[in-house]
Amino acid sequence: MNLRVMEKDDIDFSVECFNRIDFWGEYDPIPPQKSKTERMKEFDNPSQLAILTERTRFVIEKKDGTKIGFIAHWFVQPHRMMEIGYSLIPSERGKGYGTEAIQTMVDYLFLSRDIVRIQAVTNVRNKASQRVLEKVGFKKEGIIRRSGFVRGEWVDAYLYSILREEWKEPKILTKKASQK
């Protein structure tokens, strides 16, 4: 598995994924569909996005270069915390790619940023996402009540986090470096 910063060449893949209801799954709100032109404008001018702070989106790829999803990070106020979000195409879920992508992102963020915490939010019914976060070392902190409107109803979410002192050292990035 490989993570790389999303580029303009990935716009077609993002339009294909983000405009598919099954990409978002049964636990996430379905965002408004956007055309390639709209996605290109967002890419060229990220300040148009609703997130009012730095956000970086990465493409998740298999070793053969096949694009299978996205993972992103953005600052949470105050700026010593980051949040991550992720999604894989349905056919690639449950194969370990999400766990590896999240672990790689955690290693990258703690190695490259002066942050104390990384957090993620997941629907209380999304057991697969909860297992992945816990496997990487995230701890469940509590419930965010009525955090999203999904398929016609308000749903609760769990807030998960991992603190720098809980992380301690890279799990993925050093393994890959030592294998070369």
C-alpha positions in Angstrom: 0.0 0.0 0.0 1.2 3.5 -0.8 -0.1 7.0 0.2 0.6 10.0 -2.0 -0.7 13.5 -2.1 -3.6 13.9 -4.4 -2.8 15.6 -7.7 -4.8 17.0 -10.6 -4.5 13.7 -12.4 -6.6 12.1 -9.6 -9.6 14.4 -10.1 -11.4 11.8 -12.4 -10.9 9.1 -9.7 -12.3 11.5 -7.0 -15.3 12.4 -9.0 -16.0 8.7 -9.7 -15.7 7.8 -6.0 -17.3 10.9 -4.3 -20.3 10.7 -6.6 -21.1 7.1 -5.8 -23.5 6.5 -2.9 -21.8 3.1 -2.1 -18.4 4.8 -1.7 -19.7 6.6 1.3 -21.3 3.5 2.7 -24.2 3.2 5.0 -22.6 5.2 7.9 -21.6 8.5 6.3 -23.7 11.4 5.1 -23.8 11.6 1.3 -22.2 14.9 0.2 -23.7 16.9 -2.7 -22.5 15.5 -6.0 -20.1 17.6 -7.9 -18.9 17.7 -11.5 -15.3 17.4 -12.6 -15.2 21.2 -13.2 -16.4 21.8 -9.6 -13.8 19.4 -8.2 -11.1 21.0 -10.3 -12.0 24.5 -8.9 -11.8 23.1 -5.3 -8.4 21.6 -6.1 -7.1 24.8 -7.6 -8.6 27.0 -4.8 -8.9 24.9 -1.6 -10.0 28.0 0.4 -13.5 27.5 -1.2 -13.9 24.3 0.9 -16.0 24.3 4.1 -13.0 23.3 6.2 -11.4 26.7 7.0 -8.0 25.3 7.8 -5.2 23.4 6.1 -6.3 20.1 4.6 -4.3 17.6 2.7 -5.9 14.7 0.8 -3.9 11.6 -0.1 -4.7 8.8 -2.5 -4.4 5.3 -1.2 -2.9 2.9 -3.8 -2.1 -0.7 -3.9 1.5 -1.6 -4.6 0.7 -2.0 -8.3 -0.6 1.6 -8.4 -4.3 0.8 -8.4 -6.2 3.7 -6.7 -8.4 2.3 -3.9 -9.4 5.3 -1.7 -8.5 8.4 0.1 -7.2 9.6 3.5 -6.9 13.2 4.6 -5.8 15.3 7.5 -6.7 18.7 8.7 -5.9 20.9 11.7 -8.4 21.2 14.6 -8.3 24.3 16.8 -6.0 24.8 18.6 -3.4 24.0 16.0 -1.6 21.3 18.0 -4.3 18.7 17.0 -5.1 17.1 13.7 -8.1 15.1 12.5 -8.1 12.4 9.9 -10.8 11.0 7.7 -10.6 8.0 5.3 -12.6 5.9 2.9 -11.9 3.0 0.6 -13.8 1.8 -2.5 -16.2 -0.9 -1.3 -14.4 -3.8 -3.1 -11.2 -3.1 -1.1 -12.6 -2.8 2.4 -11.8 -5.5 5.0 -8.4 -6.3 3.4 -6.1 -4.4 5.8 -5.6 -1.4 3.5 -7.4 1.0 5.8 -5.4 -0.1 8.9 -2.1 0.3 7.0 -3.2 3.7 5.6 -4.2 5.0 9.0 -1.0 3.7 10.7 1.1 5.3 7.9 -0.7 8.6 8.3 -0.3 8.5 12.1 3.4 7.9 11.8 3.8 10.6 9.1 1.9 13.2 11.2 3.7 12.6 14.5 7.1 12.5 12.7 6.5 15.7 10.6 4.3 17.9 12.8 4.6 19.4 16.3 1.2 18.0 17.4 0.0 16.3 20.5 -3.0 14.5 19.3 -4.7 13.0 16.2 -8.4 12.3 16.2 -11.0 10.6 14.1 -14.8 10.5 14.2 -16.9 7.4 13.2 -20.5 6.6 13.2 -21.4 4.5 16.3 -22.7 1.7 14.1 -19.5 1.5 12.0 -17.9 -1.4 13.8 -15.3 -1.9 11.1 -13.9 1.6 11.3 -13.9 1.4 15.1 -11.8 -1.9 15.0 -9.3 -0.3 12.6 -8.8 2.8 14.8 -8.4 0.6 17.9 -5.9 -1.6 16.1 -3.8 1.4 15.2 -3.9 2.6 18.9 -6.7 5.1 19.0 -8.8 5.3 22.2 -12.5 5.9 22.3 -13.1 9.1 24.1 -16.9 9.5 24.0 -20.0 10.0 22.0 -20.8 13.1 19.9 -24.5 13.1 19.9 -26.4 13.8 16.6 -23.2 14.5 14.8 -24.5 13.8 11.3 -27.6 13.3 9.2 -27.4 9.9 7.5 -30.0 8.4 5.3 -32.8 10.5 6.8 -31.9 10.3 10.5 -29.7 12.0 13.0 -26.9 9.7 14.1 -24.3 9.7 16.9 -20.6 9.3 16.4 -17.7 8.1 18.6 -14.7 10.4 19.0 -11.4 8.5 18.9 -7.9 9.9 19.5 -4.3 8.9 19.8 -1.8 11.0 21.8 1.8 11.5 20.9 2.9 9.7 24.2 0.7 6.7 23.3 2.2 6.5 19.8 5.8 6.5 21.0 7.5 5.4 17.7 6.7 4.8 14.1 5.1 1.4 13.3 5.0 1.5 9.5 7.5 4.0 8.2 10.5 2.5 9.9 9.6 -1.0 8.8 9.6 0.0 5.2 12.8 2.0 5.5 14.6 -1.0 7.1 13.4 -3.4 4.4 15.1 -1.5 1.6 
